[in-house]
Amino acid sequence: MSVLTGFTAGLLLITLSELGDKTFFIGALLAMRHPRRWVFAGVTAALFTMTVLSVFIGQVVALLPLQIVKWIAALLFIGCGGKLLYDAALMDSSGALGDEQVAANDAIRTTSPGWTSFGLMPVFAQRLGTRIASRAFALTLVAEWGDRTQLATITLAVTHHPVGVVVGATLGHAICAAIAVLCGKFCAGRLSERWLTGLSGGLFVLFGAITLANLR
């Protein structure tokens, strides 16, 4: 498939899957405590790293016979989408993004370095910024491993152009990270976890159906 198709698929799927995810709230919660630019830099760098790694894994899987790869990709898309739709059906229709926010808060608390104040002399500002970005990077990388967005990226890389997937998925991650850092607290009380999960599930199933339709 073309680079543009991979870009569009990566952008759409990752943007919808990442909004309200645990990594979304990690960025939002860290940005409430630390300078936003450093949090954004760390989160985005981690998500780019995970995207490149996932695309590489997808390209390795793509070395298998084409028909087998397409069947695996379709089944993964549909299976993951079905699980998300099932989870969405069980959620409270009035519920906001609670569970993922709690999980993100727990992840941050358990790795807290014990910083209590940032009223330091300017000479330490650059070193402090690096520490904040490093912490955001590490927390995001751990939270993203094995997440549904990683599975989505791997599966997309199997059936789409790898460069397009990397660029599209990275842009989708950057958009979500920017939203989390700039207005995560505002979004947390207004975005519905049920609807976001349902939309993500529907998109997964759609990509699975398209993959099945292209089997020949």
ChimeraX commands (.cxc) that place a marker at each C-alpha (Angstrom):
marker #1 position 0.00,0.00,0.00 radius 0.5
marker #1 position 1.03,3.64,-0.48 radius 0.5
marker #1 position 2.73,5.90,2.04 radius 0.5
marker #1 position -0.40,8.10,2.17 radius 0.5
marker #1 position -2.64,5.15,3.02 radius 0.5
marker #1 position -0.31,4.08,5.82 radius 0.5
marker #1 position -0.12,7.66,7.08 radius 0.5
marker #1 position -3.90,8.09,7.14 radius 0.5
marker #1 position -4.49,4.73,8.81 radius 0.5
marker #1 position -1.84,5.39,11.46 radius 0.5
marker #1 position -3.10,8.89,12.18 radius 0.5
marker #1 position -6.75,7.91,12.55 radius 0.5
marker #1 position -6.30,4.71,14.51 radius 0.5
marker #1 position -3.66,6.01,16.92 radius 0.5
marker #1 position -5.38,9.34,17.59 radius 0.5
marker #1 position -8.66,7.67,18.53 radius 0.5
marker #1 position -6.98,4.86,20.47 radius 0.5
marker #1 position -4.63,7.12,22.43 radius 0.5
marker #1 position -7.17,9.71,23.62 radius 0.5
marker #1 position -8.10,8.81,27.18 radius 0.5
marker #1 position -5.48,6.04,27.35 radius 0.5
marker #1 position -3.19,5.60,30.36 radius 0.5
marker #1 position -0.31,7.32,28.58 radius 0.5
marker #1 position -2.64,10.26,27.86 radius 0.5
marker #1 position -3.20,10.75,31.58 radius 0.5
marker #1 position 0.45,10.25,32.44 radius 0.5
marker #1 position 1.22,13.27,30.27 radius 0.5
marker #1 position -1.70,15.25,31.70 radius 0.5
marker #1 position -0.84,14.54,35.34 radius 0.5
marker #1 position 2.87,15.24,34.90 radius 0.5
marker #1 position 2.06,18.51,33.13 radius 0.5
marker #1 position 0.08,19.64,36.19 radius 0.5
marker #1 position 3.22,19.30,38.31 radius 0.5
marker #1 position 6.11,20.10,35.97 radius 0.5
marker #1 position 6.88,22.46,33.05 radius 0.5
marker #1 position 4.78,21.39,30.09 radius 0.5
marker #1 position 7.47,21.62,27.42 radius 0.5
marker #1 position 9.67,19.05,29.18 radius 0.5
marker #1 position 6.75,16.68,29.77 radius 0.5
marker #1 position 5.68,16.95,26.14 radius 0.5
marker #1 position 9.24,16.31,24.95 radius 0.5
marker #1 position 9.60,13.20,27.11 radius 0.5
marker #1 position 6.18,11.74,26.28 radius 0.5
marker #1 position 6.52,12.37,22.54 radius 0.5
marker #1 position 10.03,10.90,22.42 radius 0.5
marker #1 position 8.82,7.74,24.18 radius 0.5
marker #1 position 5.85,7.34,21.86 radius 0.5
marker #1 position 8.04,7.87,18.78 radius 0.5
marker #1 position 10.47,5.24,20.08 radius 0.5
marker #1 position 7.65,2.78,20.69 radius 0.5
marker #1 position 6.19,3.51,17.24 radius 0.5
marker #1 position 9.47,2.78,15.47 radius 0.5
marker #1 position 9.94,-0.41,17.50 radius 0.5
marker #1 position 6.38,-1.56,16.78 radius 0.5
marker #1 position 6.74,-0.90,13.06 radius 0.5
marker #1 position 9.99,-2.88,13.07 radius 0.5
marker #1 position 8.21,-5.81,14.74 radius 0.5
marker #1 position 5.45,-5.52,12.14 radius 0.5
marker #1 position 7.98,-5.63,9.32 radius 0.5
marker #1 position 9.54,-8.78,10.78 radius 0.5
marker #1 position 6.10,-10.40,10.93 radius 0.5
marker #1 position 5.55,-9.31,7.31 radius 0.5
marker #1 position 8.34,-11.68,6.24 radius 0.5
marker #1 position 5.89,-14.54,6.67 radius 0.5
marker #1 position 3.83,-15.64,3.63 radius 0.5
marker #1 position 1.55,-12.78,2.56 radius 0.5
marker #1 position -1.76,-14.63,2.92 radius 0.5
marker #1 position -0.91,-15.79,6.44 radius 0.5
marker #1 position 0.15,-12.27,7.41 radius 0.5
marker #1 position -3.09,-10.77,6.13 radius 0.5
marker #1 position -5.19,-13.35,7.97 radius 0.5
marker #1 position -3.27,-12.70,11.20 radius 0.5
marker #1 position -3.64,-8.94,10.80 radius 0.5
marker #1 position -7.37,-9.18,10.09 radius 0.5
marker #1 position -7.98,-11.47,13.06 radius 0.5
marker #1 position -5.95,-9.22,15.37 radius 0.5
marker #1 position -7.85,-6.12,14.25 radius 0.5
marker #1 position -11.26,-7.77,14.60 radius 0.5
marker #1 position -10.40,-9.52,17.87 radius 0.5
marker #1 position -9.05,-6.36,19.48 radius 0.5
marker #1 position -11.95,-4.32,18.12 radius 0.5
marker #1 position -14.48,-6.82,19.41 radius 0.5
marker #1 position -12.88,-6.74,22.86 radius 0.5
marker #1 position -13.02,-2.93,22.91 radius 0.5
marker #1 position -16.66,-2.91,21.81 radius 0.5
marker #1 position -17.50,-5.46,24.50 radius 0.5
marker #1 position -15.71,-3.36,27.14 radius 0.5
marker #1 position -17.56,-0.25,25.95 radius 0.5
marker #1 position -20.91,-2.03,26.24 radius 0.5
marker #1 position -20.19,-2.88,29.89 radius 0.5
marker #1 position -19.18,0.67,30.84 radius 0.5
marker #1 position -21.42,3.18,32.56 radius 0.5
marker #1 position -22.84,5.48,29.88 radius 0.5
marker #1 position -22.38,8.52,32.11 radius 0.5
marker #1 position -18.87,7.61,33.23 radius 0.5
marker #1 position -15.93,9.86,32.47 radius 0.5
marker #1 position -12.35,8.70,32.00 radius 0.5
marker #1 position -11.84,7.34,35.50 radius 0.5
marker #1 position -10.06,3.99,35.38 radius 0.5
marker #1 position -7.25,5.06,33.06 radius 0.5
marker #1 position -6.66,8.21,35.10 radius 0.5
marker #1 position -6.38,6.19,38.30 radius 0.5
marker #1 position -3.95,3.77,36.64 radius 0.5
marker #1 position -1.81,6.66,35.39 radius 0.5
marker #1 position -1.81,8.30,38.82 radius 0.5
marker #1 position -0.72,5.03,40.43 radius 0.5
marker #1 position 2.10,4.63,37.90 radius 0.5
marker #1 position 3.39,8.13,38.64 radius 0.5
marker #1 position 3.09,7.74,42.40 radius 0.5
marker #1 position 4.99,4.46,42.52 radius 0.5
marker #1 position 7.92,5.95,40.62 radius 0.5
marker #1 position 7.93,9.36,42.29 radius 0.5
marker #1 position 11.49,10.62,42.80 radius 0.5
marker #1 position 10.47,12.66,45.80 radius 0.5
marker #1 position 10.72,16.11,44.25 radius 0.5
marker #1 position 8.80,18.64,46.31 radius 0.5
marker #1 position 9.89,21.99,44.91 radius 0.5
marker #1 position 11.15,23.48,41.69 radius 0.5
marker #1 position 12.26,26.80,43.11 radius 0.5
marker #1 position 15.88,26.11,42.20 radius 0.5
marker #1 position 18.58,28.45,40.89 radius 0.5
marker #1 position 18.56,28.99,37.08 radius 0.5
marker #1 position 21.87,27.18,36.72 radius 0.5
marker #1 position 20.08,23.90,37.53 radius 0.5
marker #1 position 17.14,24.53,35.16 radius 0.5
marker #1 position 18.51,22.59,32.19 radius 0.5
marker #1 position 19.49,19.60,34.31 radius 0.5
marker #1 position 16.08,19.63,35.99 radius 0.5
marker #1 position 14.32,19.79,32.62 radius 0.5
marker #1 position 16.27,16.77,31.44 radius 0.5
marker #1 position 15.24,14.84,34.54 radius 0.5
marker #1 position 11.57,15.72,33.99 radius 0.5
marker #1 position 11.71,14.71,30.33 radius 0.5
marker #1 position 13.52,11.48,31.25 radius 0.5
marker #1 position 10.89,10.61,33.81 radius 0.5
marker #1 position 8.06,11.30,31.35 radius 0.5
marker #1 position 9.90,9.20,28.76 radius 0.5
marker #1 position 10.35,6.22,31.09 radius 0.5
marker #1 position 6.79,6.26,32.46 radius 0.5
marker #1 position 5.26,6.53,28.99 radius 0.5
marker #1 position 7.47,3.84,27.49 radius 0.5
marker #1 position 6.56,1.34,30.23 radius 0.5
marker #1 position 2.85,2.19,30.07 radius 0.5
marker #1 position 2.74,1.90,26.27 radius 0.5
marker #1 position 4.36,-1.55,26.13 radius 0.5
marker #1 position 1.69,-4.14,25.35 radius 0.5
marker #1 position -0.99,-1.47,25.07 radius 0.5
marker #1 position -3.67,-1.58,22.39 radius 0.5
marker #1 position -1.98,1.25,20.47 radius 0.5
marker #1 position 1.22,-0.79,20.24 radius 0.5
marker #1 position -0.77,-3.76,18.91 radius 0.5
marker #1 position -2.50,-1.44,16.45 radius 0.5
marker #1 position 0.83,-0.05,15.21 radius 0.5
marker #1 position 2.33,-3.52,14.77 radius 0.5
marker #1 position -0.70,-4.71,12.85 radius 0.5
marker #1 position -0.80,-1.60,10.65 radius 0.5
marker #1 position 2.89,-2.05,9.83 radius 0.5
marker #1 position 2.15,-5.56,8.60 radius 0.5
marker #1 position -0.38,-4.41,6.01 radius 0.5
marker #1 position 0.66,-0.80,5.26 radius 0.5
marker #1 position 3.73,1.14,4.16 radius 0.5
marker #1 position 6.09,1.36,7.19 radius 0.5
marker #1 position 7.15,4.98,6.58 radius 0.5
marker #1 position 3.54,6.11,6.30 radius 0.5
marker #1 position 2.62,4.26,9.51 radius 0.5
marker #1 position 5.57,5.76,11.43 radius 0.5
marker #1 position 4.77,9.31,10.34 radius 0.5
marker #1 position 1.01,9.00,10.81 radius 0.5
marker #1 position 1.21,7.22,14.15 radius 0.5
marker #1 position 3.85,9.65,15.44 radius 0.5
marker #1 position 1.68,12.62,14.45 radius 0.5
marker #1 position -1.34,11.01,16.12 radius 0.5
marker #1 position 0.66,10.43,19.30 radius 0.5
marker #1 position 1.98,14.01,19.22 radius 0.5
marker #1 position -1.53,15.43,18.83 radius 0.5
marker #1 position -2.81,13.40,21.79 radius 0.5
marker #1 position 0.26,14.31,23.88 radius 0.5
marker #1 position -0.28,18.00,23.13 radius 0.5
marker #1 position -3.95,17.75,24.12 radius 0.5
marker #1 position -3.00,15.91,27.32 radius 0.5
marker #1 position -0.30,18.41,28.29 radius 0.5
marker #1 position -2.28,21.54,27.44 radius 0.5
marker #1 position -5.79,20.63,28.54 radius 0.5
marker #1 position -5.77,17.11,29.98 radius 0.5
marker #1 position -7.53,18.13,33.20 radius 0.5
marker #1 position -10.29,19.86,31.22 radius 0.5
marker #1 position -10.78,16.86,28.91 radius 0.5
marker #1 position -10.78,14.33,31.75 radius 0.5
marker #1 position -14.15,15.48,33.03 radius 0.5
marker #1 position -15.77,15.77,29.60 radius 0.5
marker #1 position -14.59,12.86,27.47 radius 0.5
marker #1 position -16.59,9.66,27.76 radius 0.5
marker #1 position -14.48,6.55,28.19 radius 0.5
marker #1 position -17.34,4.48,26.84 radius 0.5
marker #1 position -17.65,6.43,23.60 radius 0.5
marker #1 position -13.90,6.65,23.01 radius 0.5
marker #1 position -13.51,2.92,23.60 radius 0.5
marker #1 position -16.43,2.20,21.30 radius 0.5
marker #1 position -15.05,4.40,18.53 radius 0.5
marker #1 position -11.64,2.75,18.81 radius 0.5
marker #1 position -13.24,-0.69,18.70 radius 0.5
marker #1 position -15.31,0.21,15.67 radius 0.5
marker #1 position -12.24,1.50,13.85 radius 0.5
marker #1 position -10.31,-1.69,14.67 radius 0.5
marker #1 position -13.14,-3.82,13.27 radius 0.5
marker #1 position -13.33,-1.61,10.16 radius 0.5
marker #1 position -9.62,-2.06,9.44 radius 0.5
marker #1 position -10.01,-5.79,9.98 radius 0.5
marker #1 position -12.90,-5.92,7.52 radius 0.5
marker #1 position -10.88,-3.95,4.94 radius 0.5
marker #1 position -7.96,-6.37,5.37 radius 0.5
marker #1 position -10.29,-9.34,4.86 radius 0.5
marker #1 position -11.78,-7.71,1.77 radius 0.5
marker #1 position -8.30,-7.36,0.28 radius 0.5
marker #1 position -7.50,-11.05,0.72 radius 0.5
marker #1 position -6.99,-12.75,-2.59 radius 0.5
marker link #1:1,2 radius 0.2
marker link #1:2,3 radius 0.2
marker link #1:3,4 radius 0.2
marker link #1:4,5 radius 0.2
marker link #1:5,6 radius 0.2
marker link #1:6,7 radius 0.2
marker link #1:7,8 radius 0.2
marker link #1:8,9 radius 0.2
marker link #1:9,10 radius 0.2
marker link #1:10,11 radius 0.2
marker link #1:11,12 radius 0.2
marker link #1:12,13 radius 0.2
marker link #1:13,14 radius 0.2
marker link #1:14,15 radius 0.2
marker link #1:15,16 radius 0.2
marker link #1:16,17 radius 0.2
marker link #1:17,18 radius 0.2
marker link #1:18,19 radius 0.2
marker link #1:19,20 radius 0.2
marker link #1:20,21 radius 0.2
marker link #1:21,22 radius 0.2
marker link #1:22,23 radius 0.2
marker link #1:23,24 radius 0.2
marker link #1:24,25 radius 0.2
marker link #1:25,26 radius 0.2
marker link #1:26,27 radius 0.2
marker link #1:27,28 radius 0.2
marker link #1:28,29 radius 0.2
marker link #1:29,30 radius 0.2
marker link #1:30,31 radius 0.2
marker link #1:31,32 radius 0.2
marker link #1:32,33 radius 0.2
marker link #1:33,34 radius 0.2
marker link #1:34,35 radius 0.2
marker link #1:35,36 radius 0.2
marker link #1:36,37 radius 0.2
marker link #1:37,38 radius 0.2
marker link #1:38,39 radius 0.2
marker link #1:39,40 radius 0.2
marker link #1:40,41 radius 0.2
marker link #1:41,42 radius 0.2
marker link #1:42,43 radius 0.2
marker link #1:43,44 radius 0.2
marker link #1:44,45 radius 0.2
marker link #1:45,46 radius 0.2
marker link #1:46,47 radius 0.2
marker link #1:47,48 radius 0.2
marker link #1:48,49 radius 0.2
marker link #1:49,50 radius 0.2
marker link #1:50,51 radius 0.2
marker link #1:51,52 radius 0.2
marker link #1:52,53 radius 0.2
marker link #1:53,54 radius 0.2
marker link #1:54,55 radius 0.2
marker link #1:55,56 radius 0.2
marker link #1:56,57 radius 0.2
marker link #1:57,58 radius 0.2
marker link #1:58,59 radius 0.2
marker link #1:59,60 radius 0.2
marker link #1:60,61 radius 0.2
marker link #1:61,62 radius 0.2
marker link #1:62,63 radius 0.2
marker link #1:63,64 radius 0.2
marker link #1:64,65 radius 0.2
marker link #1:65,66 radius 0.2
marker link #1:66,67 radius 0.2
marker link #1:67,68 radius 0.2
marker link #1:68,69 radius 0.2
marker link #1:69,70 radius 0.2
marker link #1:70,71 radius 0.2
marker link #1:71,72 radius 0.2
marker link #1:72,73 radius 0.2
marker link #1:73,74 radius 0.2
marker link #1:74,75 radius 0.2
marker link #1:75,76 radius 0.2
marker link #1:76,77 radius 0.2
marker link #1:77,78 radius 0.2
marker link #1:78,79 radius 0.2
marker link #1:79,80 radius 0.2
marker link #1:80,81 radius 0.2
marker link #1:81,82 radius 0.2
marker link #1:82,83 radius 0.2
marker link #1:83,84 radius 0.2
marker link #1:84,85 radius 0.2
marker link #1:85,86 radius 0.2
marker link #1:86,87 radius 0.2
marker link #1:87,88 radius 0.2
marker link #1:88,89 radius 0.2
marker link #1:89,90 radius 0.2
marker link #1:90,91 radius 0.2
marker link #1:91,92 radius 0.2
marker link #1:92,93 radius 0.2
marker link #1:93,94 radius 0.2
marker link #1:94,95 radius 0.2
marker link #1:95,96 radius 0.2
marker link #1:96,97 radius 0.2
marker link #1:97,98 radius 0.2
marker link #1:98,99 radius 0.2
marker link #1:99,100 radius 0.2
marker link #1:100,101 radius 0.2
marker link #1:101,102 radius 0.2
marker link #1:102,103 radius 0.2
marker link #1:103,104 radius 0.2
marker link #1:104,105 radius 0.2
marker link #1:105,106 radius 0.2
marker link #1:106,107 radius 0.2
marker link #1:107,108 radius 0.2
marker link #1:108,109 radius 0.2
marker link #1:109,110 radius 0.2
marker link #1:110,111 radius 0.2
marker link #1:111,112 radius 0.2
marker link #1:112,113 radius 0.2
marker link #1:113,114 radius 0.2
marker link #1:114,115 radius 0.2
marker link #1:115,116 radius 0.2
marker link #1:116,117 radius 0.2
marker link #1:117,118 radius 0.2
marker link #1:118,119 radius 0.2
marker link #1:119,120 radius 0.2
marker link #1:120,121 radius 0.2
marker link #1:121,122 radius 0.2
marker link #1:122,123 radius 0.2
marker link #1:123,124 radius 0.2
marker link #1:124,125 radius 0.2
marker link #1:125,126 radius 0.2
marker link #1:126,127 radius 0.2
marker link #1:127,128 radius 0.2
marker link #1:128,129 radius 0.2
marker link #1:129,130 radius 0.2
marker link #1:130,131 radius 0.2
marker link #1:131,132 radius 0.2
marker link #1:132,133 radius 0.2
marker link #1:133,134 radius 0.2
marker link #1:134,135 radius 0.2
marker link #1:135,136 radius 0.2
marker link #1:136,137 radius 0.2
marker link #1:137,138 radius 0.2
marker link #1:138,139 radius 0.2
marker link #1:139,140 radius 0.2
marker link #1:140,141 radius 0.2
marker link #1:141,142 radius 0.2
marker link #1:142,143 radius 0.2
marker link #1:143,144 radius 0.2
marker link #1:144,145 radius 0.2
marker link #1:145,146 radius 0.2
marker link #1:146,147 radius 0.2
marker link #1:147,148 radius 0.2
marker link #1:148,149 radius 0.2
marker link #1:149,150 radius 0.2
marker link #1:150,151 radius 0.2
marker link #1:151,152 radius 0.2
marker link #1:152,153 radius 0.2
marker link #1:153,154 radius 0.2
marker link #1:154,155 radius 0.2
marker link #1:155,156 radius 0.2
marker link #1:156,157 radius 0.2
marker link #1:157,158 radius 0.2
marker link #1:158,159 radius 0.2
marker link #1:159,160 radius 0.2
marker link #1:160,161 radius 0.2
marker link #1:161,162 radius 0.2
marker link #1:162,163 radius 0.2
marker link #1:163,164 radius 0.2
marker link #1:164,165 radius 0.2
marker link #1:165,166 radius 0.2
marker link #1:166,167 radius 0.2
marker link #1:167,168 radius 0.2
marker link #1:168,169 radius 0.2
marker link #1:169,170 radius 0.2
marker link #1:170,171 radius 0.2
marker link #1:171,172 radius 0.2
marker link #1:172,173 radius 0.2
marker link #1:173,174 radius 0.2
marker link #1:174,175 radius 0.2
marker link #1:175,176 radius 0.2
marker link #1:176,177 radius 0.2
marker link #1:177,178 radius 0.2
marker link #1:178,179 radius 0.2
marker link #1:179,180 radius 0.2
marker link #1:180,181 radius 0.2
marker link #1:181,182 radius 0.2
marker link #1:182,183 radius 0.2
marker link #1:183,184 radius 0.2
marker link #1:184,185 radius 0.2
marker link #1:185,186 radius 0.2
marker link #1:186,187 radius 0.2
marker link #1:187,188 radius 0.2
marker link #1:188,189 radius 0.2
marker link #1:189,190 radius 0.2
marker link #1:190,191 radius 0.2
marker link #1:191,192 radius 0.2
marker link #1:192,193 radius 0.2
marker link #1:193,194 radius 0.2
marker link #1:194,195 radius 0.2
marker link #1:195,196 radius 0.2
marker link #1:196,197 radius 0.2
marker link #1:197,198 radius 0.2
marker link #1:198,199 radius 0.2
marker link #1:199,200 radius 0.2
marker link #1:200,201 radius 0.2
marker link #1:201,202 radius 0.2
marker link #1:202,203 radius 0.2
marker link #1:203,204 radius 0.2
marker link #1:204,205 radius 0.2
marker link #1:205,206 radius 0.2
marker link #1:206,207 radius 0.2
marker link #1:207,208 radius 0.2
marker link #1:208,209 radius 0.2
marker link #1:209,210 radius 0.2
marker link #1:210,211 radius 0.2
marker link #1:211,212 radius 0.2
marker link #1:212,213 radius 0.2
marker link #1:213,214 radius 0.2
marker link #1:214,215 radius 0.2
marker link #1:215,216 radius 0.2
view
